[in-house]
Amino acid sequence: TATQAASSLTLTGGTIPASGSCTLTLQVRPSSSASGKGVQVNTIPTGALTTTESPASPAPATATLEIASVGAAKSVTVPVNNGDGTYSVTYTVTLENLGSVALTNVQAVENLSATFPSPATFAIQTAPIAGAGLSVNPAFNGSSDMNLLTAASSSLSVGASHTVIFTVRVTPGATPPATTFSNSVTVSATGPGPTPVSDISNAGTDPDPNGNGNPSDPATENASP
């Protein structure tokens, strides 16, 4: 019989034949406040395993869990008035591996059509430039192709933090000049597990501004104006 508590699982009443074995598989989802940095270690302490036929387990059993985590931040320059009704703004997207395993298939999705809705218009003025390990997508235009990177050739080693920088020329049109255009980017990546990790950027240059190892902390996620 398996009995689940808030942070533990107890198994009782099991029978294992002579020379046999028993496998117990658990699927665990860390809480949203759990740190994504480093390595998580789970231990069944000495004496926790008991049977009716022999003494309790004489030594602890330990399993090591490596954490995949990716974070994103986004900053923007003060708009430059080009004197022809357009403005140039430069975005810097910072991507960081906050986990304990290397990340592959790194992608950052940038929806500029949502950022600058009609009657505003935009065009990519300067194509993205990416840091080491990241490969830019030459077809990126922010509308029909919103992928900043070529995921198949983009990766982040443990602890790596790199940027993607690009400039957009915006025509506000009939939009009042004082209007604020908020913008965020969604980053995803693949670790050793079957489920990709992702994050929505917060404003600034630090994907984890409160340093708790959880880039998806709602307290730090806000769009860049």
C-alpha positions, 0 to 999 in steps of 0.5 A: 500500500502506498501512502502519499504525504506532502513531501514523502511516500510510504510503501507498506505491505509489499512482498518480495520473493527470495532473490527477487526485486521491487522497483518503485517509480515516482514522478515528481514535479518541483514546486514553483518556488523550488530553486532550479540551480544546482543538483537536487539530491533525494535520500532514503535514510538509513533504517527507513527500509524495514522487513519482517525477515531482516534488520533495517537498511544499514545504509542510505540510498541516494538518487541525484536529480539534475535540473534543466532550467532556462531564463530570459530577460529583455531590455530596450534602448530609448527610441531614436527619432529618425525625423521621418515619422519612424523611430529606431529601437534596439532590443537586447534579449539575454538567455541564461542556463540556470540549471545543472545540465547543458541545454540544446534546441534553444529558441526565442520567439519574438512576436513583433506583430503583437507588440506593434499592432495596427496602425503602427508598422515595423521592419527589422532595421538590423538583423539579430546578432547572437552570442556564442553557442546561439545561431540566429535565424536569417529569416526572422522578421517578427511576424511571419517568422518569429523565431530569433534563433535556429534551434537545431544549432543553438545551445547553452552550456551550464551557467552560460548567459548570452545575448541576441541583439536586433534593431526595429524601425517603428512607424507609430502611424496614428498611434499617439506618440506617448503610447507605450509598446510592451514586449516580451520574448518566450524562450524554450530549450531541451535538457536531458528529459522529454519535456522542454523547459521555457520562460517568458522574459522579464524586463532588464538584463537579468533572467533571475533578478531575485536570485532564487533560481526560478526564472518563471517566478511570477514576481519577476516576470514583466514585459519590457516597455 
